[in-house]
Each structure stands twice: as structure tokens, then as C-alpha cells.
């Protein structure tokens, strides 16, 4: 996987072109083509105490330990009838997470115009205009989203596609009765994937039947000048499958760097997190992103996590961080970027075949 992905991934080339595939922004629950899809809205740099806001959904199952709900192996109707939602902010840690039965608790319009998850989350509209509402303990969100055609394709292959659209948001976030009027730029995301559940409806419980993706981190940074920096790394069985930086602006430019981008955890939090299925996970306290001297764009980001982490993004955590550094020759700094972090390395080596406890390293 790590050697094949750079050869077949058309994402970096397509990221330089305007988005022209709105028909792909649908939940992909019908038929046998795709077994998992995802929508996400990630908003950094919000006023305190909110600081960041994320709403992410997972529909179906991919077979990968970084994304599947491994601690709910007996979900009614099997993995294709499973959905999960996470809504998080710095003010509501540990955040909101819930799983759902698609057949009785969700509305997933085939054309993508209406996605509802219980009474908790609703996403209405079609590209380029959406309306996101959430109602979870301590937090209510009501924002209009206007997607641009500035697209970042993290991955574009026949079996997996994952994109992010530079998006303007405007609306309100209400925390404990206090209404915050918010507007700015965010990331609107969609992904879809084939996998083992494309061909089988049975739960794959043995760890060696799961896909190899076992480490993932993703960061969204508002550079305060209209530009947005996206940073992502994915590992498979201890090898880097992708480590990339994407720099984009409302003017229509989008650059993808997939070579010479290094991510490092400089310091971990002192207390180990433990996931609901019993897996210990080290979470970062300080981290860095750097491009090498051969990269056409200079990026150097030093981040310090200063919000609590919330579990429920796939099989990992989301949080916020302050940062300093440089991007494309300009000094940058900010109060709150957005981070996703999932470390399931060692899952196959340590997980029992019948579920239960697992461990990461």
C-alpha cells in the first residue's frame, strides 16, 4: 500500500484544478460499490471558549482500524448499517459521540441533499450551499456553508477518494446559552471507500482481516490572511503512506506537497489516553511539520496542544492547538488550529481475534 499509493493517487494533480464533481458528494450507502463514506466540517480559530468546532460523520465501515467502531462489534444489521457522529469543541470536551442504526435512526438521501443522525445532527443542501445544525449537550450549531471550487484531493484512486473544499461559514454557535456569532473560512470534507465490506456483510473480527491503515493525523490551520493550510500523514503497518501539506487560498490557488514533508511529535502528554475498547494511546503535547530544502514551498509549523482531546473521530481524538512558524516565506501564528490524531499501530500484533482489548504503540 505504501509503495502503490503515490503511483495511483491522482489527488495532487487534481488539487490544482477547480472542483467539478459535485455528484460525488453523496453518502454512498446504496449498492455494492462503496462500503464507507464520511462528511466533515472543521472550523479552526473560533473565539474562546469554543476555539475550534468539528462535526464528523462515518457511514458504514471501511475495515481499517483507524476508522471503524471496533468497540461495537455486534451492531444490529452489521457494519453496513452503522453510522457514527462526533461533535467537538474546546468548550465541550470530552465532546459528543454517538453511533446509530442507519435503517431506523438516520436519513441519508441518495442525492446528498439531507443527512440526519437522530435528533443530533443535520446537514442539508447541495453543492455549493449547505446548512449545518447540531444540538448536543452544551453546544448548538447553526451555520450556513458556502463551498468554493478550491479543492484539495488528499487521495483520488479507484477505491478511495477523499477531498476537502475551502468553504465560507456564517452563523451561530451557542455554548451553555451564550450565543457566539461566527464567520470565516473552514474545511468541508467528503470521502468514500471500498473495502472488505464491499463484498461481505459479515463482521470481520480477526485483526489480520482488517486493512493495514493504523496511524493518521490531520491538521487544519487558518493562516489569518485568507489562506488555509492542511497537513496530513497516514501510515500503514509502520510505514508512511502519505505525508503531505496543502496550501490554498480563496483566490483559487491550491498547491499540494506530497514529497519532503516531515511530521514529528516533539513531546507527548504525560497521561496515556485509553480508548473505549481499552487501547492505550499516546497523544501529542507538542509537534512539528517541516518541509525539506528541496520542497518548492517552505513550511515550518510548531504546534502546542492546549485544549483537551475529545475521543470519537474514527478510533481516535480531536483537539486544538496554538502555533507559530512560517508558510511560503511568511511568518504565521495563531491561537487555535484543529488536530485529529489516531494511533493504532500495533493493532494486529496485540489485538485478540474475538474483539476485546487492543493496544497501540
Protein Blocks (a to p, Z undefined) as FASTA:
>chain_A
ZZmmmmmmmklmmmmpccfbfklmcghlgcjkbgcdcdddddehiacfklpacddddehj
ehiaklmcfklmkgghijmlgccdddddfklcgbjaddddfklmcccdfklpaccehjlb
ccedddfbdcdddddehiacdddddddfbdcdfbacfkbccddddddddddddeehiacd
deddddddddddddfklmbcbdcfbfklpcfbfbdcdddddehnopacddddddeehiaf
bdcdddddfkopacddfehiacddfbdcfbdcddfkopacdddfbdcddddfkbcbdcdd
ddddfbdcdehihjaccdddddeddeehiacddfbdcdddddfehklmmmcfkgcjdddZ
Z
